[in-house]
């Protein structure tokens, strides 16, 4: 068993930024996403038998890094 860092794209934003109001509102501004803190991705650690098993569980991951 090995620990891996799973990096996945944030589902709530586009590259870490979200609109603070309706996008057609002329006073709207881009602000950091509350879900990912403006990073544009989430990362967590998990244990798998192999990197292949990790990719099988997270096929849409941006990256899977052994720790």
Contact map, one row per residue, 1 for C-alpha under 8 A:
1110000000000000000000000000000000000000000000111100000000000000000
1111000000000000000000000000000000000000000000111100000000000000011
1111100000000000000000000000000000000000000011110000000000000000011
0111110000000000000000000000000000000000000011110010010000000001111
0011111000000000000000000000000000000000001111000000000000000001111
0001111100000000000000000000000000000000001111000000000001001111100
0000111110000000000000000000000000000000111100000000000000001111000
0000011111000000000000000000000000000000111000000000000000011110000
0000001111100000000000000000000000000001110000000000000000001100000
0000000111111111000000000000000000110001110000000000000000000000000
0000000011111000000000000000000000000000000000000000000000000000000
0000000001111100000000000000000010100000000000000000000000000000000
0000000001111111110000000000000010000001000000000000000000000000000
0000000001011111110000000000000000000001000000000000000000000000000
0000000001001111100000000000000000000111100000000000000000000000000
0000000001001111110000000000000110011111100000000000000000000000000
0000000000001111111000000000011110000101000000000000000000000000000
0000000000001101111100000000011110000000000000000000000000000000000
0000000000000000111111100001111000000000000000000000000000000000000
0000000000000000011111000001111000000000000000000000000000000000000
0000000000000000001111101011100000000000000000000000000000000000000
0000000000000000001111111001000000000000000000000000000000000000000
0000000000000000001011111101000000000000000000000000000000000000000
0000000000000000000001111101000000000000000000000000000000000000000
0000000000000000000011111111000000000000000000000000000000000000000
0000000000000000000000111111000000000000000000000000000000000000000
0000000000000000000010001111100000000000000000000000000000000000000
0000000000000000001111111111110000000000000000000000000000000000000
0000000000000000001110000011111000000000000000000000000000000000000
0000000000000000111100000001111100000000000000000000000000000000000
0000000000000000111100000000111110000100000000000000000000000000000
0000000000000001110000000000011111001100000000000000000000000000000
0000000000011001110000000000001111111111000000000000000000000000000
0000000000000000000000000000000111111100000000000000000000000000000
0000000001010000000000000000000011111100000000000000000000000000000
0000000001000001000000000000000011111111110000000000000000000000000
0000000000000001000000000000000111111111000000000000000000000000000
0000000000000011100000000000001111111111000000000000000000000000000
0000000000000011000000000000000010011111110000000000000000000000000
0000000011001111100000000000000010011111110000000000000000000000000
0000001111000011000000000000000000010011111000000000000000000000000
0000001111000000000000000000000000010011111100000000000000000000000
0000111100000000000000000000000000000000111110000000000000000000000
0000111000000000000000000000000000000000011111000000000000000000000
0011110000000000000000000000000000000000001111100000000000000000000
0011110000000000000000000000000000000000000111110000000000000000000
1111000000000000000000000000000000000000000011111000000000000000000
1111000000000000000000000000000000000000000001111110110000000000000
1100000000000000000000000000000000000000000000111110100000000000000
1100000000000000000000000000000000000000000000011111110000000000000
0001000000000000000000000000000000000000000000011111111000000001010
0000000000000000000000000000000000000000000000000111111100000000000
0000000000000000000000000000000000000000000000011111111110000000000
0001000000000000000000000000000000000000000000010111111111000001000
0000000000000000000000000000000000000000000000000011111111101001000
0000000000000000000000000000000000000000000000000001111111100000000
0000000000000000000000000000000000000000000000000000111111100000000
0000010000000000000000000000000000000000000000000000011111111000000
0000000000000000000000000000000000000000000000000000001111111000000
0000000100000000000000000000000000000000000000000000000001111100000
0000011110000000000000000000000000000000000000000000001001111111000
0000011110000000000000000000000000000000000000000000000000011111000
0000011100000000000000000000000000000000000000000000000000001111100
0001111000000000000000000000000000000000000000000010011000001111110
0001110000000000000000000000000000000000000000000000000000000011111
0111100000000000000000000000000000000000000000000010000000000001111
0111100000000000000000000000000000000000000000000000000000000000111
